[in-house]
Amino acid sequence: MEEHGLVARRVFAEVPARVEYSTTELGLDLEPVLLALCQWGQRHAEARNEAGEIADCIVRPRRTDAIAA
């Protein structure tokens, strides 16, 4: 994802080693897709009576236009 410009990687010269990843503007464009995929997965799990077996699927929107999409 870093190579494709979706996330930025920042390496800190610390011991122990520390690396932080952040979403780029290009990566933020995927928010509506990730939200839709998350919602589909939750509906699918509920339809199969497996909702209790899946991990929480949370995408925290950072842009208001992604919420409306």
N, CA, C and O atoms as a GROMACS GRO file, in nm:
protein
  276
    1MET      N    1   0.082  -0.119   0.000
    1MET     CA    2   0.000   0.000   0.000
    1MET      C    3   0.087   0.126   0.000
    1MET      O    4   0.052   0.227  -0.061
    2GLU      N    5   0.199   0.118   0.068
    2GLU     CA    6   0.290   0.232   0.067
    2GLU      C    7   0.344   0.257  -0.074
    2GLU      O    8   0.350   0.372  -0.120
    3GLU      N    9   0.380   0.152  -0.142
    3GLU     CA   10   0.434   0.163  -0.277
    3GLU      C   11   0.334   0.225  -0.373
    3GLU      O   12   0.372   0.291  -0.470
    4HIS      N   13   0.205   0.204  -0.347
    4HIS     CA   14   0.100   0.256  -0.434
    4HIS      C   15   0.045   0.390  -0.386
    4HIS      O   16  -0.050   0.443  -0.444
    5GLY      N   17   0.104   0.446  -0.281
    5GLY     CA   18   0.066   0.579  -0.236
    5GLY      C   19  -0.057   0.585  -0.149
    5GLY      O   20  -0.114   0.692  -0.131
    6LEU      N   21  -0.101   0.471  -0.094
    6LEU     CA   22  -0.221   0.470  -0.010
    6LEU      C   23  -0.190   0.501   0.136
    6LEU      O   24  -0.273   0.557   0.207
    7VAL      N   25  -0.070   0.464   0.180
    7VAL     CA   26  -0.027   0.494   0.316
    7VAL      C   27   0.114   0.552   0.313
    7VAL      O   28   0.191   0.526   0.221
    8ALA      N   29   0.144   0.631   0.414
    8ALA     CA   30   0.279   0.687   0.431
    8ALA      C   31   0.342   0.618   0.552
    8ALA      O   32   0.275   0.594   0.652
    9ARG      N   33   0.470   0.588   0.541
    9ARG     CA   34   0.542   0.518   0.647
    9ARG      C   35   0.649   0.612   0.702
    9ARG      O   36   0.725   0.672   0.627
   10ARG      N   37   0.653   0.622   0.835
   10ARG     CA   38   0.752   0.707   0.901
   10ARG      C   39   0.830   0.621   1.000
   10ARG      O   40   0.772   0.564   1.092
   11VAL      N   41   0.960   0.612   0.981
   11VAL     CA   42   1.047   0.532   1.068
   11VAL      C   43   1.117   0.626   1.166
   11VAL      O   44   1.170   0.729   1.127
   12PHE      N   45   1.115   0.589   1.293
   12PHE     CA   46   1.179   0.668   1.397
   12PHE      C   47   1.308   0.599   1.439
   12PHE      O   48   1.312   0.477   1.454
   13ALA      N   49   1.413   0.677   1.457
   13ALA     CA   50   1.543   0.623   1.500
   13ALA      C   51   1.541   0.607   1.652
   13ALA      O   52   1.601   0.686   1.725
   14GLU      N   53   1.471   0.503   1.696
   14GLU     CA   54   1.455   0.477   1.839
   14GLU      C   55   1.482   0.330   1.867
   14GLU      O   56   1.478   0.245   1.778
   15VAL      N   57   1.511   0.303   1.994
   15VAL     CA   58   1.523   0.166   2.040
   15VAL      C   59   1.424   0.150   2.153
   15VAL      O   60   1.432   0.223   2.252
   16PRO      N   61   1.329   0.057   2.142
   16PRO     CA   62   1.309  -0.032   2.029
   16PRO      C   63   1.258   0.045   1.906
   16PRO      O   64   1.210   0.158   1.916
   17ALA      N   65   1.273  -0.019   1.793
   17ALA     CA   66   1.234   0.044   1.666
   17ALA      C   67   1.086   0.080   1.667
   17ALA      O   68   1.003   0.008   1.724
   18ARG      N   69   1.054   0.191   1.605
   18ARG     CA   70   0.914   0.235   1.596
   18ARG      C   71   0.886   0.283   1.455
   18ARG      O   72   0.965   0.357   1.396
   19VAL      N   73   0.771   0.241   1.403
   19VAL     CA   74   0.726   0.282   1.270
   19VAL      C   75   0.581   0.322   1.281
   19VAL      O   76   0.501   0.253   1.346
   20GLU      N   77   0.545   0.432   1.219
   20GLU     CA   78   0.405   0.476   1.216
   20GLU      C   79   0.358   0.481   1.072
   20GLU      O   80   0.432   0.521   0.981
   21TYR      N   81   0.235   0.440   1.053
   21TYR     CA   82   0.172   0.447   0.921
   21TYR      C   83   0.055   0.544   0.929
   21TYR      O   84  -0.016   0.549   1.029
   22SER      N   85   0.036   0.620   0.823
   22SER     CA   86  -0.079   0.709   0.816
   22SER      C   87  -0.138   0.702   0.675
   22SER      O   88  -0.070   0.667   0.579
   23THR      N   89  -0.263   0.736   0.666
   23THR     CA   90  -0.332   0.733   0.538
   23THR      C   91  -0.302   0.859   0.459
   23THR      O   92  -0.303   0.969   0.515
   24THR      N   93  -0.275   0.844   0.333
   24THR     CA   94  -0.253   0.959   0.245
   24THR      C   95  -0.388   1.008   0.193
   24THR      O   96  -0.491   0.943   0.213
   25GLU      N   97  -0.387   1.121   0.126
   25GLU     CA   98  -0.511   1.170   0.065
   25GLU      C   99  -0.565   1.069  -0.035
   25GLU      O  100  -0.686   1.048  -0.043
   26LEU      N  101  -0.476   1.006  -0.111
   26LEU     CA  102  -0.519   0.903  -0.206
   26LEU      C  103  -0.583   0.786  -0.132
   26LEU      O  104  -0.685   0.733  -0.176
   27GLY      N  105  -0.524   0.745  -0.020
   27GLY     CA  106  -0.580   0.636   0.059
   27GLY      C  107  -0.715   0.671   0.119
   27GLY      O  108  -0.803   0.584   0.130
   28LEU      N  109  -0.733   0.797   0.157
   28LEU     CA  110  -0.861   0.840   0.213
   28LEU      C  111  -0.974   0.827   0.112
   28LEU      O  112  -1.090   0.814   0.149
   29ASP      N  113  -0.941   0.830  -0.016
   29ASP     CA  114  -1.044   0.812  -0.119
   29ASP      C  115  -1.108   0.674  -0.112
   29ASP      O  116  -1.216   0.654  -0.168
   30LEU      N  117  -1.045   0.579  -0.045
   30LEU     CA  118  -1.100   0.444  -0.033
   30LEU      C  119  -1.199   0.429   0.083
   30LEU      O  120  -1.261   0.323   0.097
   31GLU      N  121  -1.215   0.532   0.164
   31GLU     CA  122  -1.307   0.522   0.279
   31GLU      C  123  -1.447   0.474   0.243
   31GLU      O  124  -1.497   0.383   0.309
   32PRO      N  125  -1.511   0.529   0.141
   32PRO     CA  126  -1.646   0.481   0.109
   32PRO      C  127  -1.647   0.332   0.071
   32PRO      O  128  -1.741   0.260   0.103
   33VAL      N  129  -1.543   0.288   0.005
   33VAL     CA  130  -1.533   0.147  -0.035
   33VAL      C  131  -1.517   0.060   0.089
   33VAL      O  132  -1.583  -0.043   0.102
   34LEU      N  133  -1.430   0.100   0.180
   34LEU     CA  134  -1.407   0.023   0.302
   34LEU      C  135  -1.531   0.020   0.390
   34LEU      O  136  -1.563  -0.083   0.450
   35LEU      N  137  -1.601   0.132   0.399
   35LEU     CA  138  -1.724   0.135   0.477
   35LEU      C  139  -1.829   0.042   0.418
   35LEU      O  140  -1.897  -0.030   0.491
   36ALA      N  141  -1.844   0.042   0.286
   36ALA     CA  142  -1.941  -0.045   0.220
   36ALA      C  143  -1.903  -0.192   0.239
   36ALA      O  144  -1.991  -0.275   0.264
   37LEU      N  145  -1.776  -0.224   0.229
   37LEU     CA  146  -1.730  -0.361   0.247
   37LEU      C  147  -1.754  -0.408   0.390
   37LEU      O  148  -1.795  -0.522   0.413
   38CYS      N  149  -1.729  -0.321   0.485
   38CYS     CA  150  -1.753  -0.353   0.626
   38CYS      C  151  -1.901  -0.381   0.650
   38CYS      O  152  -1.936  -0.480   0.715
   39GLN      N  153  -1.987  -0.295   0.599
   39GLN     CA  154  -2.131  -0.313   0.618
   39GLN      C  155  -2.180  -0.441   0.550
   39GLN      O  156  -2.266  -0.511   0.605
   40TRP      N  157  -2.127  -0.472   0.432
   40TRP     CA  158  -2.164  -0.596   0.364
   40TRP      C  159  -2.124  -0.717   0.450
   40TRP      O  160  -2.202  -0.810   0.466
   41GLY      N  161  -2.003  -0.715   0.504
   41GLY     CA  162  -1.956  -0.825   0.587
   41GLY      C  163  -2.043  -0.845   0.710
   41GLY      O  164  -2.071  -0.959   0.747
   42GLN      N  165  -2.085  -0.737   0.772
   42GLN     CA  166  -2.172  -0.748   0.889
   42GLN      C  167  -2.306  -0.808   0.851
   42GLN      O  168  -2.358  -0.895   0.922
   43ARG      N  169  -2.364  -0.763   0.740
   43ARG     CA  170  -2.493  -0.819   0.695
   43ARG      C  171  -2.479  -0.967   0.660
   43ARG      O  172  -2.566  -1.047   0.694
   44HIS      N  173  -2.372  -1.002   0.593
   44HIS     CA  174  -2.348  -1.140   0.554
   44HIS      C  175  -2.335  -1.230   0.678
   44HIS      O  176  -2.392  -1.339   0.681
   45ALA      N  177  -2.261  -1.185   0.778
   45ALA     CA  178  -2.243  -1.262   0.901
   45ALA      C  179  -2.376  -1.278   0.973
   45ALA      O  180  -2.406  -1.386   1.026
   46GLU      N  181  -2.457  -1.174   0.977
   46GLU     CA  182  -2.589  -1.183   1.041
   46GLU      C  183  -2.679  -1.281   0.969
   46GLU      O  184  -2.750  -1.359   1.033
   47ALA      N  185  -2.677  -1.279   0.836
   47ALA     CA  186  -2.761  -1.370   0.757
   47ALA      C  187  -2.721  -1.515   0.780
   47ALA      O  188  -2.805  -1.604   0.770
   48ARG      N  189  -2.594  -1.538   0.811
   48ARG     CA  190  -2.546  -1.674   0.835
   48ARG      C  191  -2.543  -1.709   0.984
   48ARG      O  192  -2.489  -1.812   1.023
   49ASN      N  193  -2.602  -1.622   1.066
   49ASN     CA  194  -2.602  -1.640   1.212
   49ASN      C  195  -2.460  -1.654   1.267
   49ASN      O  196  -2.435  -1.733   1.357
   50GLU      N  197  -2.370  -1.577   1.212
   50GLU     CA  198  -2.230  -1.580   1.254
   50GLU      C  199  -2.183  -1.445   1.308
   50GLU      O  200  -2.063  -1.423   1.325
   51ALA      N  201  -2.276  -1.356   1.335
   51ALA     CA  202  -2.238  -1.222   1.378
   51ALA      C  203  -2.156  -1.224   1.507
   51ALA      O  204  -2.068  -1.140   1.526
   52GLY      N  205  -2.184  -1.320   1.594
   52GLY     CA  206  -2.110  -1.328   1.719
   52GLY      C  207  -1.970  -1.384   1.704
   52GLY      O  208  -1.891  -1.378   1.797
   53GLU      N  209  -1.939  -1.437   1.587
   53GLU     CA  210  -1.809  -1.500   1.564
   53GLU      C  211  -1.710  -1.408   1.492
   53GLU      O  212  -1.593  -1.445   1.477
   54ILE      N  213  -1.754  -1.292   1.449
   54ILE     CA  214  -1.663  -1.204   1.375
   54ILE      C  215  -1.611  -1.093   1.466
   54ILE      O  216  -1.675  -1.055   1.565
   55ALA      N  217  -1.495  -1.044   1.432
   55ALA     CA  218  -1.437  -0.932   1.506
   55ALA      C  219  -1.513  -0.805   1.469
   55ALA      O  220  -1.578  -0.798   1.365
   56ASP      N  221  -1.502  -0.706   1.554
   56ASP     CA  222  -1.564  -0.577   1.523
   56ASP      C  223  -1.506  -0.525   1.392
   56ASP      O  224  -1.385  -0.533   1.368
   57CYS      N  225  -1.591  -0.475   1.310
   57CYS     CA  226  -1.551  -0.421   1.181
   57CYS      C  227  -1.580  -0.271   1.184
   57CYS      O  228  -1.692  -0.228   1.156
   58ILE      N  229  -1.480  -0.195   1.218
   58ILE     CA  230  -1.501  -0.051   1.236
   58ILE      C  231  -1.405   0.025   1.146
   58ILE      O  232  -1.283   0.006   1.151
   59VAL      N  233  -1.460   0.111   1.065
   59VAL     CA  234  -1.382   0.205   0.986
   59VAL      C  235  -1.422   0.342   1.036
   59VAL      O  236  -1.539   0.380   1.027
   60ARG      N  237  -1.328   0.414   1.089
   60ARG     CA  238  -1.358   0.545   1.144
   60ARG      C  239  -1.339   0.652   1.036
   60ARG      O  240  -1.226   0.686   1.002
   61PRO      N  241  -1.448   0.704   0.984
   61PRO     CA  242  -1.437   0.804   0.877
   61PRO      C  243  -1.366   0.930   0.927
   61PRO      O  244  -1.386   0.975   1.039
   62ARG      N  245  -1.285   0.985   0.841
   62ARG     CA  246  -1.215   1.110   0.874
   62ARG      C  247  -1.270   1.226   0.795
   62ARG      O  248  -1.238   1.341   0.824
   63ARG      N  249  -1.352   1.195   0.694
   63ARG     CA  250  -1.407   1.302   0.611
   63ARG      C  251  -1.558   1.290   0.612
   63ARG      O  252  -1.612   1.180   0.609
   64THR      N  253  -1.627   1.401   0.616
   64THR     CA  254  -1.772   1.400   0.621
   64THR      C  255  -1.833   1.351   0.492
   64THR      O  256  -1.941   1.293   0.494
   65ASP      N  257  -1.767   1.373   0.376
   65ASP     CA  258  -1.823   1.326   0.250
   65ASP      C  259  -1.819   1.174   0.240
   65ASP      O  260  -1.898   1.115   0.166
   66ALA      N  261  -1.727   1.109   0.313
   66ALA     CA  262  -1.721   0.962   0.313
   66ALA      C  263  -1.839   0.903   0.389
   66ALA      O  264  -1.887   0.795   0.356
   67ILE      N  265  -1.887   0.975   0.491
   67ILE     CA  266  -2.001   0.927   0.569
   67ILE      C  267  -2.127   0.930   0.484
   67ILE      O  268  -2.210   0.840   0.492
   68ALA      N  269  -2.142   1.033   0.404
   68ALA     CA  270  -2.263   1.050   0.324
   68ALA      C  271  -2.269   0.953   0.207
   68ALA      O  272  -2.377   0.925   0.155
   69ALA      N  273  -2.155   0.901   0.165
   69ALA     CA  274  -2.151   0.813   0.048
   69ALA      C  275  -2.214   0.679   0.074
   69ALA      O  276  -2.218   0.594  -0.015
   0.00000   0.00000   0.00000
